[in-house]
Amino acid sequence: MERRLDRLHWKELKKIIPEKINAVILPVGILEAHAASVLGTDNLIPEHLAGLVAPKVAALVAPTIPYGVPGSLEGYPGTIGVRAEVFADYVQDVLHGLAMTGFQEVFILNGHGGNTESLKDVAQVAFQSSGLYTAVIHWWLEVADITREVYGGAGGHGGADETGLMLAIDPALALKSGRSVESAFRMRAAVQAYPAPSSLLVYGEDAAPLSFDAVKARTFLTRVAGRVEEIIEDVQAHWSEI
């Protein structure tokens, strides 16, 4: 069965929503500089995960929203986003359209930390305004333990976690070992720098080094997709009791 919403005819959709399928996954990200992977990393990761998970949780996949809220990576070539209020309004309208289409549950699969606060508010408004059950999943926060197990340390912006997933999705989209990869900059709560001094940002002393091991990358992708699936199923099971 075709899971991508934009590849279905409206008459096909009418037959399956909401009687057969009532859930949709909405990938959201940004175009942004990453140390060893392409500008679309924050879009391609949630989009790929959504495609893997959707058949297992009885969901369709909506087209990705590719422009999110930029942060300290503004100034790097190719980092392109929108103002927080514009982003929030846009996502809110998309959620309204999904509700009008007949979806009863939406899972926003976020790939970009700068979107976090806006999406929290958007999810609440979507439920209050249209009754759409809405959950936001920030995949990298939920899989910190898996990152440590597979890569031996913490992830980061452009870190081992994002680089590993991009390597698994398409090796051509992640620079290979031996090419120039900038040194990580450790973020400090007392320091704000615009633009950030590096597109490889870590948040502690225990960050994992970048890895270009294809086997580890595939293992990591499988486990991350499994975790996202578990989260969605858990939320769905508890929503069903309301």
C-alpha positions as CSV (number, residue, x, y, z in Angstrom):
1,M,0.0,0.0,0.0
2,E,1.2,3.5,-0.8
3,R,2.0,5.4,2.4
4,R,3.0,8.8,1.0
5,L,0.1,11.2,1.1
6,D,1.2,13.1,-2.0
7,R,1.2,10.0,-4.1
8,L,-2.5,9.1,-3.4
9,H,-5.5,10.3,-5.4
10,W,-8.1,12.1,-3.4
11,K,-10.7,9.4,-4.2
12,E,-8.3,6.8,-2.9
13,L,-7.8,8.8,0.3
14,K,-11.5,9.2,0.8
15,K,-11.9,5.4,0.9
16,I,-9.3,4.9,3.7
17,I,-9.5,8.0,5.9
18,P,-10.4,7.6,8.7
19,E,-12.1,4.1,8.5
20,K,-8.9,2.2,7.7
21,I,-6.2,4.7,8.6
22,N,-6.6,7.6,10.9
23,A,-3.0,8.6,11.7
24,V,-0.4,10.6,9.7
25,I,3.3,11.3,10.3
26,L,4.5,14.8,9.5
27,P,8.3,15.2,9.1
28,V,9.5,18.7,9.9
29,G,13.1,20.1,9.7
30,I,15.2,22.8,8.1
31,L,17.9,23.4,5.6
32,E,21.0,23.9,7.7
33,A,24.8,23.4,7.7
34,H,26.0,20.1,9.2
35,A,29.6,19.1,9.8
36,A,29.8,16.0,7.6
37,S,26.4,15.7,6.0
38,V,24.2,17.6,3.6
39,L,22.1,20.7,4.2
40,G,18.9,18.6,4.2
41,T,20.0,16.4,7.0
42,D,17.2,17.6,9.4
43,N,14.6,16.9,6.7
44,L,15.9,13.7,5.3
45,I,16.3,11.9,8.6
46,P,12.7,12.4,9.9
47,E,11.4,11.8,6.3
48,H,13.2,8.4,6.1
49,L,12.3,7.3,9.6
50,A,8.6,8.2,8.8
51,G,8.7,6.0,5.7
52,L,10.1,3.0,7.7
53,V,7.7,3.4,10.6
54,A,4.4,4.3,8.9
55,P,3.5,0.8,7.7
56,K,4.0,-0.6,11.2
57,V,1.9,2.0,13.0
58,A,-1.0,2.1,10.4
59,A,-0.1,5.7,9.3
60,L,0.4,7.7,6.2
61,V,3.3,10.1,5.6
62,A,2.7,13.7,4.8
63,P,5.1,15.7,2.7
64,T,8.0,17.2,4.8
65,I,8.0,20.8,5.9
66,P,11.5,21.7,5.0
67,Y,12.0,25.2,6.4
68,G,12.1,25.6,10.2
69,V,13.4,28.1,12.7
70,P,17.1,28.8,12.3
71,G,19.4,29.4,15.2
72,S,23.1,30.0,15.5
73,L,23.9,28.2,12.2
74,E,22.6,31.2,10.3
75,G,25.4,32.7,8.3
76,Y,26.6,29.3,7.0
77,P,25.9,28.9,3.2
78,G,22.6,27.1,2.6
79,T,21.1,27.5,6.1
80,I,17.6,28.7,5.2
81,G,14.7,29.0,7.6
82,V,11.8,31.2,8.6
83,R,10.8,33.3,11.6
84,A,9.3,31.4,14.5
85,E,5.9,33.0,14.2
86,V,5.8,32.2,10.4
87,F,6.8,28.6,11.0
88,A,4.2,28.2,13.8
89,D,1.4,29.6,11.7
90,Y,2.4,27.5,8.7
91,V,2.5,24.2,10.6
92,Q,-0.7,25.1,12.3
93,D,-2.4,25.6,8.9
94,V,-1.0,22.2,7.7
95,L,-2.4,20.5,10.8
96,H,-5.8,22.1,10.2
97,G,-5.7,20.7,6.7
98,L,-4.9,17.3,8.0
99,A,-7.7,17.4,10.4
100,M,-10.1,18.6,7.7
101,T,-9.0,15.6,5.6
102,G,-10.2,13.3,8.3
103,F,-7.0,12.3,10.2
104,Q,-7.6,11.9,13.9
105,E,-4.0,11.5,15.0
106,V,-0.8,13.3,13.8
107,F,2.8,12.6,14.8
108,I,5.1,15.5,14.1
109,L,8.6,13.9,13.6
110,N,10.9,16.8,14.2
111,G,14.5,16.8,12.9
112,H,15.7,20.2,14.1
113,G,16.2,21.5,17.7
114,G,15.3,25.1,16.7
115,N,11.7,24.0,16.0
116,T,11.1,22.5,19.5
117,E,9.4,25.4,21.3
118,S,7.2,26.4,18.4
119,L,6.0,22.8,17.8
120,K,5.1,22.4,21.5
121,D,2.7,25.3,21.2
122,V,1.4,24.3,17.8
123,A,0.5,20.8,19.1
124,Q,-1.5,22.2,21.9
125,V,-3.4,24.6,19.7
126,A,-4.1,21.9,17.1
127,F,-5.9,19.8,19.7
128,Q,-7.7,22.7,21.3
129,S,-8.9,24.2,17.9
130,S,-9.7,21.0,15.9
131,G,-9.6,18.1,18.3
132,L,-6.6,16.6,16.4
133,Y,-4.6,14.4,18.7
134,T,-1.1,15.7,18.1
135,A,2.3,14.4,19.4
136,V,5.7,15.9,18.7
137,I,8.7,13.5,18.6
138,H,12.3,14.9,18.8
139,W,14.0,11.8,17.7
140,W,17.6,12.6,18.8
141,L,16.5,13.3,22.4
142,E,14.8,9.9,22.7
143,V,17.7,7.9,21.3
144,A,20.5,9.3,23.4
145,D,21.0,5.9,25.0
146,I,21.2,4.2,21.6
147,T,23.8,6.7,20.4
148,R,26.0,5.9,23.4
149,E,25.6,2.2,22.9
150,V,26.4,2.2,19.2
151,Y,28.9,5.1,19.1
152,G,30.4,5.2,22.6
153,G,29.3,8.7,23.5
154,A,26.8,11.5,23.0
155,G,25.6,12.9,19.7
156,G,25.3,16.6,18.8
157,H,24.5,18.9,16.0
158,G,26.2,17.2,13.0
159,G,27.5,14.6,15.5
160,A,27.8,10.9,15.4
161,D,24.0,10.4,15.6
162,E,23.1,12.6,12.6
163,T,26.1,11.5,10.6
164,G,25.4,7.9,11.2
165,L,21.8,8.1,10.1
166,M,22.7,10.0,6.9
167,L,25.4,7.4,6.2
168,A,22.8,4.7,6.5
169,I,20.2,6.6,4.4
170,D,22.6,7.4,1.6
171,P,26.4,7.1,1.9
172,A,26.8,9.8,-0.8
173,L,25.2,12.3,1.5
174,A,27.9,12.0,4.3
175,L,31.5,13.0,3.8
176,K,33.8,10.0,4.2
177,S,36.6,9.6,6.7
178,G,39.8,11.3,5.4
179,R,38.1,14.4,4.1
180,S,38.2,17.6,6.0
181,V,35.8,17.7,8.9
182,E,35.9,20.7,11.2
183,S,36.7,20.2,14.8
184,A,33.7,20.2,17.2
185,F,32.8,23.3,19.2
186,R,31.6,22.6,22.7
187,M,28.5,24.6,23.5
188,R,28.6,26.5,26.8
189,A,25.6,27.9,28.6
190,A,27.5,31.1,29.3
191,V,28.4,31.7,25.7
192,Q,26.2,32.7,22.8
193,A,27.9,33.1,19.4
194,Y,26.3,34.1,16.1
195,P,27.1,32.4,13.9
196,A,28.2,29.3,15.8
197,P,32.0,28.8,15.5
198,S,31.5,25.4,13.9
199,S,28.7,23.4,12.2
200,L,29.7,20.4,14.5
201,L,28.4,21.3,17.9
202,V,28.6,19.1,21.0
203,Y,27.0,19.7,24.4
204,G,29.4,18.0,26.9
205,E,32.7,16.4,27.4
206,D,31.6,12.9,26.3
207,A,30.6,13.4,22.7
208,A,31.2,10.5,20.4
209,P,33.7,11.0,17.5
210,L,32.2,11.0,14.0
211,S,32.0,7.5,12.6
212,F,31.8,6.4,9.0
213,D,31.4,2.7,9.8
214,A,28.6,1.5,7.5
215,V,27.7,-1.5,9.7
216,K,27.3,0.7,12.8
217,A,25.3,3.2,10.7
218,R,22.8,0.5,9.6
219,T,22.5,-0.8,13.1
220,F,21.9,2.6,14.4
221,L,19.2,3.4,11.8
222,T,17.3,0.1,12.6
223,R,17.4,0.8,16.3
224,V,16.3,4.4,16.0
225,A,13.4,3.5,13.7
226,G,12.4,0.8,16.2
227,R,12.4,3.4,19.0
228,V,10.3,5.8,17.1
229,E,7.9,3.0,16.3
230,E,7.7,2.1,20.0
231,I,6.9,5.7,21.0
232,I,4.1,6.1,18.4
233,E,2.6,2.8,19.4
234,D,2.8,3.7,23.1
235,V,1.1,7.1,22.5
236,Q,-1.6,5.5,20.3
237,A,-2.4,2.8,22.9
238,H,-2.9,5.4,25.6
239,W,-4.9,7.7,23.3
240,S,-7.3,4.8,22.6
241,E,-8.3,4.8,26.3
242,I,-9.5,8.4,26.2
